Amino acid sequence: MMSPISGQATPTPRAVYSARPASTRSARGGVSGGGGSRRVAVLLVLTGLLAACATPQAVSKASAADGYGVWRSRGYGWLLTVTPEGLRLHHETAAGCYPDPATPAEVEALFPFRYPKHDGKTLVVAAEKNRSDYWFDRVPALPAGCDAVRAWSALDVFDVFRATFAEHYAYFPERGPDWLARLDAQRSRVTPDMDGRALFTLFADALRSLNDPHVELLADESSVETLQYEPAATGTFAMLEQAASALGRPPKEVQREWMRAYRDGILQTVLRGEGHVAANQRVFWGFAAPRVAYLNVLTLGGFIDQVEGRTPTLAEERATLQPVLDEAMTAFEGAEALILDVSNNRGGYDGVAHDIAVRFAGGRPRLAYYKEAKGAKGAPLQAFVVSRWPLPSFEGPVYVVTSDVTVSAGEVLALSLRALPHITLVGTPTRGAFSDMLIKPLPNGWTVSLSNEFYTNVESQNFEARGLPPQRPLEVFSDGKDLWHSHARALRALADSLVPRRRRPRPRKQAACHVVPSGPGRPTSHAEAFTSVRRGARPMPTRSPTRKSVTRTRRLKDPKGGLTAAGREWFHEKEGANLKPGVKGEADTPEKMRRKGSFLRRHFAHPRGPMVDAKGKPTRLALSARAWGEPVPKDNAGAKRLATKGTKLLERYHATQERAKPAAKRSGAKKTRTAVAARRATAKKRASPTARKTATRKRAKLS
């Protein structure tokens, strides 16, 4: 999966299985089959949203023995051997059986949850609870030859390659009806001692014709730098390649420049310099217009900086994203519409897609989609449900923006949200690569990945190869010179169209008009009387709405930083915000400490944008410090100093509050005679004359 910010490769988390060392290269268009470090095995990631199947229970030691033996998977081509010493994995095809190079400890990490059925003949395996289940059937023993040590010739590798696709690839009708026949025609070119480069080129040419983003071919460690495979570019990426060719520049360099323009367009045009950047620059959020929230998720993973030699786990990725979503959803409270922009989402974990989807699930649980693997005969169809979680969420109208760049888990997210009644898909069809990637090691050390699963919606529709269509068309990445800025302009127009109209008071009923005689005794009608008045009246002056909006915008923002008084009033009317002028003087009261400290921490602890623009001038973010009596930061170091000052102010504020608590308790605990007399005197003054007279009479009677 391509990193949308830097253009560097990051590990693809939607792999069904891979225990092979994989290249750091990424596929064209930003989807990598293996990803990860060459020295680190890419472990199993079983994906999917909340499964409707029964929740697995913990396996006791007694039942663990029931899982010992050899098991054949339904689909996927796995043979799993479970013994007290550990697990072993083999791959089985019609062309041969061979062991996986993973160690028992690595296989154990791939299949941590194993649930033997009571009949002793079935084993259910999962990587996570409440995720995709994989079904195995007991077999007496490993097939003959699975553990035999043998030399695999180029022809043997070709046959295993061909058998793997014939048995597991699910989309020949959509992507290549005659693909196997064309591959068979190439077999005559393969000789037992064929050069590895020539065999790799033959495989790559065959795979490229499928045009499947989830099909990948990776060479072994020794030849990874010289043997590379990339699928053909399509759609937006094809336009970028054409632009690179016209400019005479490398395509990857042009893609990185396009991504920078995409990012700057979000921050400056869509969010108007008031956005937030979080989760390793994978998430952007803020308000695109009054009461119109905006959330952009570039990848469904990669939220943590990758450390050399270690890939963050799914649990770590989810734990990093959750507080970001909590903060955004809390800030979106009061918004009347939300734009969820996944138009440039390059995929990732289905588990992360689920975490985002539940933030918009309101009411009863909704069935989102089904999934099943090719060749998994007898395995139950798995249903995935989106239901509400007790987390900050948004249940108003949501507009999900997609494009032909949206792929893999990004498409699963859109498919899940499409099942919710208040969700509208906007944009263009997605890439059309829903299936998880089944990653298979080949006997010669290479690795191939392919799409082996069918994803269908509740109407049993499969959108593989054709993409998930929008319900409201919107051209997101247009062709031509505007390719660098078309996304920002399209989202700007969408946000403006969603601004709620102000409720206007109903017009009052007009009073009855007296009929004024006109002419020789003939009364004038209401229409004639109105027309006669209009003919003699001066025309109403008109104003240019453009000039008015420009003038109003200039009045709202102070050129030196912050908002003007008119700007604060305007936001109060539009969004109900109670904005106050910044604290420019010394923060010598608890309220001033709290306000100024909170502002400095919120805006400069994790800056949502740069301090200076391309021309070296301070941005609106940097100028906002001046509105609070602070120096305008010129770089991130200056922003960090302001954030540190904000932290100290908040610490002083909390210390003040703590000191004030005991004093408040002491003053309220004792009711002195003086305090009681003072309260009675105040109540007496506030009472009406009649009440005072009544109280005087009662006291006289008692005395």
ABEGO torsion letter per residue (X at the ends): XBBAAAGBBBBBAABABBABBBBABBBBGGBBAAEEBAABBBBBBBBEBBBABBBBBBBBAAAAAAABEBBBBBEGGBBBBBBAAEBBBBBBBAAEBBBBABBAAAAAAABABBBBBAAGABBBBBABBGBBBBBBBBBABBBBGAABBBBBBAAAAAAAAAAAAAAABAAAAAABAAAAAAAAAAAAABBAABBAAAAAAAAAAAAAAAGBAABBBBBBAAAAAABBBBBBBBEAAAAAAAAAAAAGBBAAAAAAAAAAAAAAAAAAAAAGGABBBBGGGABBBEBABBGBBBBBBABBEGABBBBBGBBBBAAAAAAAAAAAAAAAAAAABGBABBBBBAAABAEEBAAAAAAAAAAABBEBBBBABBBBBBGBBGBBBBBBBBBBBBBBBBABBBBBBBBAABBEAAAAAAAAAAABAABBBBEBBBAGBABBBBBBBBAAGBBBBBBABBBBBAAGBBABGAEBBBABBBBABBBEAAAAAAAAAAAAAAAAAABBBBBBBBBBBBBBBBBBBBEBGBBBBAAAAAAAAAAABBBBBBBBAAAAAAAAAAAABBAAEEBBAAAAAAAAAAAGBBBBBBBABBBABAAAAAAAAAAAAAAAABBABBABBAAGBBBAAAAAAAAAGBBBBABAAAAAAAAAAAAAAAAAAAAAAAAAAAAAAAAAABBBAAAAAAAAAAAAAABBAAAAAAAAAAAAAAX
